[in-house]
């Protein structure tokens, strides 16, 4: 079962704002929500399907987690004592998973596309997060974004 959209969107928003203004905003929130939609069917799977190394709602891999921890968490460790630096926490600590997902995009020099530009968000996700080697497609992102992020309750 997937996350409740409103509750998860609220948690993402609060977490990004807690990280700081440079990490927050509707564009970043839409990108993080879309990443959860495409990477884990919006929290349905907390371990990568097929036995891969990814954990959590963003299916982050250990190598990426360690790279981000070494590169950026030292910078924020005094300020962000509330963030778990344990990779296995990605599976159960939603706040830590959100932080590391956002950090993965933060390292990119290009601005995040506008929240309303779902195709742009999808291309950005593919280039930065999934990479050209990843199995995901822009169509996967846009379809799951529509299903999980922008779908209206009946």
Secondary structure as UniProt FT lines:
FT   HELIX           5..19
FT   TURN            21..23
FT   HELIX           26..40
FT   TURN            41..44
FT   TURN            49..50
FT   TURN            56..59
FT   HELIX           62..68
FT   HELIX           69..73
FT   HELIX           74..76
FT   TURN            77..79
FT   TURN            81..82
FT   HELIX           87..91
FT   HELIX           94..106
FT   TURN            115..116
FT   HELIX           118..125
FT   HELIX           126..130
FT   TURN            131..133
FT   HELIX           138..144
FT   HELIX           145..149
//
